[in-house]
């Protein structure tokens, strides 16, 4: 319980600092700290409309009071309005959340499926020809941003081979699994390959060190099968850096999704964030940032819990406080 309360306290602090900081910066970017409603609604809005928005969201009060009312509304399901779309922020964001969520989850799962066996093999066969070949390709994908990799993938699989659609329409897996796969495979692949390159190199380095440990030599001397030594003893003791990097990369996946959604014309939160910033849609930007903060913190909390699952010593230390 003490550990959970500490982590929850950190979450509250991070959430406040990031979301309040974004609100202040947006006010500065709007160039109208005293009248954000007028700037958001545009020059064609009537004074009555401006007054209504100002009164509803307390935009005539200081920033801390505005933040308090925004936070209270968010907790009750009212994240404000999108003045550009004339919709509530909840209704505007809801259809797009799953698009970005699917992309991020598929990319991270796919990267782990590639990186874990590849990293284990490279650590076991370090400096072999296959290890050097894998290092070469991982370096290529690591050095290629989504802005470059995306058009290459589109040119190969869409333009020349015509295997996948050019525009990734949002089709849910429960509606049509095959069409969902076709629409999400390439965007997820563009996010997956650089992640897999990073994580395989991280795991390779840790596996190389772990396999030199005395307990590995002892297990091998007892006649344990090499596969069991690798997967039962080597891998669990090499996962800490990988898990840490997974948590660090959540924000990077979201930022890369912005580019990927633009390339494949997918209507997700990334493209919405860019559009909302350019159109000065204040409440939409605040809501998206809040969602991103929650996702990043929750993922890192889950990773902290996985540390204890992997290493019993961590569970014991937490139990003792």
PERA-V616495 format. One record per run of one state. SS is the DSSP state (@ for helix, = for strand, . for the rest). FROM is the first residue (numbers start at 1). LEN is the number of residues. If there is no record, write none. Layout:
ss=SS from=FROM len=LEN
ss=SS from=FROM len=LEN
This chain:
ss=. from=1 len=1
ss=@ from=2 len=29
ss=. from=31 len=5
ss=@ from=36 len=6
ss=. from=42 len=5
ss=@ from=47 len=10
ss=. from=57 len=6
ss=@ from=63 len=13
ss=. from=76 len=5
ss== from=81 len=2
ss=. from=83 len=4
ss== from=87 len=2
ss=@ from=89 len=36
ss=. from=125 len=4
ss=@ from=129 len=15
ss=. from=144 len=2
ss=@ from=146 len=15
ss=. from=161 len=16
ss=@ from=177 len=34
ss=. from=211 len=3
ss=@ from=214 len=8
ss=. from=222 len=4
ss=@ from=226 len=9
ss=. from=235 len=1
ss=@ from=236 len=3
ss=. from=239 len=1
ss=@ from=240 len=24
ss=. from=264 len=5
ss=@ from=269 len=10
ss=. from=279 len=3
ss=@ from=282 len=29
ss=. from=311 len=1
ss=@ from=312 len=9
ss=. from=321 len=1
